[in-house]
C-alpha cells in the first residue's frame, strides 16, 4: 500500500482531479452521472473522462453503467486508507496534533448538556425542500434542535405550493423567509452541529468549510419546483417532497445521539440520505 498511496496523492495533486474527488465526496454515497459532473465543474466530457480515469486507476473512484450513462462514486475504503496513511505516518498516530479542529468535543458529550443542536438545511433556492426541512424539525423536536435553512441562490419569495403544504400540515409559515447561505458564514453565525444539503445542485457547489467541523450529509431529493403540469400534479410533487423529508426527520430525531460516536453518527445520517426518496402524498 505504501507504493500506491504516493500515487494517489500525486493524482489528487492536480487541482481539477481534486475538484472531481471533492465533489464526489460531498455527494457520497451517491453515484453521480458523468454529464452532471462535467456540468457542475465546467468541464468538457473528454476532459472529465481523463480525470475520472486517472482517479479510477488510483483506486479512488468506482464506476457503474446505468443504461447509456456512466456514474461515479467515491471508493470510500481507498479514500480512508489514504487519509489514514497521512495521519499514521505523517502525524505519527497523533491526529489531534496535525488537525486539532477535526477533533471537537464528541456530539455524545454535547448531548448530555442542555445545549440544543444547531442544524442547517441547504438547497439552491431555499423556497421548498430546505424550508420544509426547517419547519418539520422545528415542530417535531424544537426542544432538542434549532433548525435553520438557506439557499446558495435563494429566491426572493417562498414557493406558494410550499406555503400551501406547510399550512395544510399545521406549520407556522410566518417565521419563514428565503435566506442566503452567507448569513450563516460570518463571525456571528451559529455554530452548527449538522449541515445537510437537500438538493444535488447545492451539494455540487463549492462552499467554505464550516467552523467546528459539523456532521454533514447529502439528503438530495427531486426538486418539486421543476415539476410541470397541472396544479394538482405540482401539488403532488410538493407533498411527496414533504413526506420524504418528514420520514428522514423522524429517523434523524430518533437517533441515540448520546451513545453514538462521530463515525457511527456520520454513517447513520448518510444512510438516512439514501432512504425513501419520495414520501407518501398525504
Buried (B, 14 or more C-beta within 10 A) or exposed (E): EEEBBEEBEEBBEBEBBBBBBBBBBBBBBBBBBBEBBBBBBEBEEEEBBBBBEBBBEBBBBBBEEEEEEBBBBBBBEBBEBBEBBBBEEEEEEEBEEEEEEEEBEBBBEBBEEEEBBBBBBBBBBBBBBBBBBBBBBBBBBEEBBBBBBBBBEBBEEBBEBBBBBBEEBEBEBEEBEBBEBEEBBEEEBBEBBBBBBBBBBBBBBEBEEBBEBBBBBBBBBBBBBEBEEEEEEBBBBBBBBBBBBBBBBEBBBEBEBEEBEBEEBBEBBBEBBBEBBBBEEE
